[in-house]
Amino acid sequence: MKDRVFIVLSWVAFAHAVIVLAGVLDGMNNFLPIPTSKVGRFYSDYLSILFTGEEIIAYAVSPTIWLLSYVVTGAPRILPWKR
């Protein structure tokens, strides 16, 4: 049962990491202080809805899930489709 829970959590962590990486890369590519692309707007809305402006927590979610998965199951499952 715990293995299935961590498979779902690893997919959530992977999707979150992709969203954060795309948002950070889009922000590095943009010189304006406000997001102008659709990716930038989605990323800023995603952070403001889920993390209420606490970016450090947003950056720490995926590594925390991977670390917890490693401690509990013995596999970090950074790529969820790999065993």
N, C-alpha and C positions, 0 to 999 in steps of 0.2 A: 504494500500500500504506500509506504513512504517513497518507494522508488517512483511510482506513478505521480505522486505529488511533486517530486523534484523534477520529473520530466516536464510537467506543466510549468513549474517555476523557471526552469531553464529556458523554455520557449519565451516566457515573459521577459526574462533577463536579456535574452538575445534580441528580441524586438525592441526593448527599451534601449539597449546599447546602439542598435542601428539608428534609431531616431535621434539619440543624443549625438552620435557621431555625424550624422547628416546635418543636424542643426549647428554644430560647432564648425564644421567645414564650410557651411553656407555663411555663417557669421564671419569667418576669417576671410572669405572672398568678398565681403561687402564692406565698404568704407563708411557707410552711413550708420548713425547710431540706432536707427529703427529698422526692423526687418522689411525688406521690400519684395522679396520673392515669396512664392507660396510655401516653400520649404521653411523659410525663416519665420513666416507667420504661424505655420503649424507648430513649429518648435516652441515659439514663445507662448502660444496658447496652451500647448501641452504642459509646459513648465508651470505656467500660472494657474492652471486648473488643478493639476495633481500635486504640485509641490509648493504652492503659494510663494513663489519667488526665491525659495531656498535652493540655489543651484548646486551647492555642495552636496546636498542630499540627493539631488537628481543624478549627479555623477557617481555617487557611491552605491546606488541601488543594485546595479548589475554585479559589480565585484562582491558585494555582500551576499547576494544570492548564490554566486558561484562558490564563495568560501564556505557558506553554510552547507551547500550541497556536498562539498568535498569532505567536510567534517562528519556529516551524517552518513553519507552513502559511500564515500571513498573515491568518488569521481566528480570533478568540478563541472563537467558537461557544459563547457563554454560553447561548443557547437552541439546543439541538442540532438541532432540526428546521428551523432557518433556515440558509440558505447564506450 
